[in-house]
């Protein structure tokens, strides 16, 4: 095989193997260079090859001593070349330490060595399809080939090799995204299912977006666009679309039903800010909240306070479309706790109190005022009473009234419109 064929196959083979072993983001131009070098260096024993003409002072003695496709086309030659390159890197590393330049990136250097070694192996594999084959176990003179029928093995420079070059070139282009994102990520992208997106985002610490096409479950109207993936519940994706939170899946029990989607990973870090607060009024609470972003967490309410949402809080509006109902609850009350899941400051500001709570507070205050008057009257009667029996009776009433006042004060304190809790802000 000729150098161009070896080069494109070597790049494809190297990037794919590195991705299979979890080495992502290998699409660096220096790694490509070392892959090409590794893919053509075995032909150093051939003086008319590209590398042989470039390094003629090495190739000619090698060709005279061992011949073509012998030691350099064997596992021994692969091992020697890999060790030599490793020693060169070690030498350069110690030189940088002595010179205090620290310019050698060890992580990248290890990938250079891996790219060179894998591409070298790719050359040996590819030459096994050639009529002459390779001597993998040199100095054993036996030729190792793939496809026993020599007529099926293409000759160097033949039309078949040109076809193979084009095929390997396409494979090489396909290996670029695989190398960048990894095999699993690429496979999940091709599967294009909500389940594959969930698997991809489980360990992700950056923002992730989704391009989808489907229908609204409620109206059955078509919908497509881009949305941010927030989280998942079971096999449902929770997404932010047109400023509203929806559930999305292939199943019929989600807000948006879709089987056609593609995810897009980003390098935008996912920033979460935690905020704890105590005894804040509604005005003070709103001042703590960011104008942009989503809010999750818990707000502890005054006792017996029930909140109600505006009727339109769970609707998403579009200029050209009718309101579309979202089943996802960003604000839920459980007892005296308000649970927030990707709510906005605007939604929290819309919270309204149940009139029963305000009526109860008003009744308690009225009763407290009446009991205060009763307490004053009892105190006056107690001071003016002449008999011991009357004083004992009035004193008992006085203590009961004080106890009722104390109970009402405690109740009003619990019903005081102050809020505590802990929240997480998502950028």
Secondary structure, DSSP 8 states (H G I E B T S, - for coil): --HHHHHHHHHHHHHHHHHHTT------HHHHHHHHHHHHGGGGG-TTSHHHHHTHHHHHHHHHHH-SSSGGGSHHHHHHHHHHHHHHHHHHHHHHHHHT-----HHHHHHHHHHHHHHHHHHHHHHTTSTT-B-TTTTS---B-SSS-GGGS--TTSHHHHHHHHHHHHHHHHHHHHHHH-HHHHHHHHH--HHHHHHHHTT--EEEEEEEEEEETTT--EEEEEEEEEEEETTEEEEEETTEEEEEESSTTSSEEEEEEEEEEEEEE--EEEEEEEEE-HHHHHHHS-SSSEEEEEEE--TT--EE--TTTTEEEETTEEEEE----SEEEETTEEEEEEE-HHHHHT-EE-HHHHHHHHHHHHHHHHHHHHHHHHHHHHHH--SHHHHHHHHHHHHHHHHHHHHHHHHHHHTSS-EEEEEEEE-
